[in-house]
């Protein structure tokens, strides 16, 4: 994960565990996706990960659409994790 403004370049144990779980895409499986947003400082911030679904991108799009409807002033989007 890339640090956001004002954060240490060191990853937390949680971030290391998540990064370790997101391997290269395995053949015949759906690619994993980060749910990301732009924070108050204008930096991209990853706030969740979608994996293990039949169609991870479709589910990620559904989640980000829900976030956008609830928080219309924020920007949410999906980006590939592997």
Phi, psi and omega per residue, in radians:
X1 nan 2.567 3.084
X2 -1.606 2.360 3.132
X3 -1.219 2.627 3.058
X4 -1.652 3.032 -3.111
X5 -0.912 2.374 3.062
X6 1.344 0.022 3.138
X7 -1.782 2.656 3.096
X8 -1.158 2.628 3.084
X9 -1.277 -0.284 3.099
X10 -1.270 2.332 3.092
X11 -1.445 2.543 3.054
X12 -1.294 2.930 3.104
X13 -1.069 -0.653 3.117
X14 -1.124 -0.793 3.125
X15 -1.094 -0.676 3.107
X16 -1.117 -0.714 3.135
X17 -1.128 -0.746 3.137
X18 -1.163 -0.802 -3.141
X19 -1.057 -0.660 3.124
X20 -1.203 -0.452 -3.127
X21 -1.439 -0.305 -3.111
X22 -1.696 1.566 -3.130
X23 -1.568 3.070 3.018
X24 -0.992 2.608 -3.097
X25 -1.018 2.263 3.119
X26 -1.488 2.392 -3.135
X27 -0.924 2.470 3.109
X28 1.194 0.346 3.051
X29 -2.181 2.804 3.128
X30 -1.379 2.469 3.092
X31 -1.106 2.560 3.087
X32 -1.498 2.668 -3.105
X33 -2.335 2.404 2.975
X34 -1.427 2.493 2.888
X35 -1.636 2.162 -3.073
X36 -2.234 2.825 3.102
X37 -2.545 2.965 3.017
X38 -1.819 2.120 -3.080
X39 -1.410 -3.108 -3.073
X40 -1.095 -0.363 3.136
X41 -1.603 0.012 3.138
X42 1.484 0.185 3.141
X43 -1.693 2.580 3.054
X44 -1.240 2.401 3.129
X45 -2.350 2.200 3.108
X46 -1.492 2.198 -3.046
X47 -2.020 -0.097 3.127
X48 -3.019 2.959 3.099
X49 -2.382 2.437 3.106
X50 -1.914 2.165 3.105
X51 -2.672 2.796 3.063
X52 1.414 0.065 3.110
X53 -1.614 2.843 3.096
X54 -1.089 -0.772 3.099
X55 -2.271 1.602 -3.075
X56 -1.056 -0.678 -3.117
X57 -1.160 -0.755 3.133
X58 -1.077 -0.731 3.131
X59 -1.199 -0.697 3.093
X60 -1.066 -0.761 3.092
X61 -1.050 -0.688 3.119
X62 -1.132 -0.748 3.136
X63 -1.140 -0.816 -3.116
X64 -1.159 -0.585 3.067
X65 -1.113 -0.680 3.095
X66 -1.121 -0.774 3.091
X67 -1.062 -0.776 -3.125
X68 -1.085 -0.680 3.129
X69 -1.159 -0.667 -3.114
X70 -1.383 -0.613 -3.122
X71 -2.172 1.322 -3.015
X72 -1.141 -0.325 3.134
X73 -1.510 -0.098 3.132
X74 -1.808 2.764 -3.139
X75 -1.963 2.111 3.112
X76 -2.113 2.516 3.141
X77 -2.725 2.898 3.113
X78 -1.832 2.507 3.024
X79 -2.473 2.521 -3.097
X80 -1.038 2.444 3.106
X81 -1.768 -0.308 3.127
X82 -2.627 nan nan
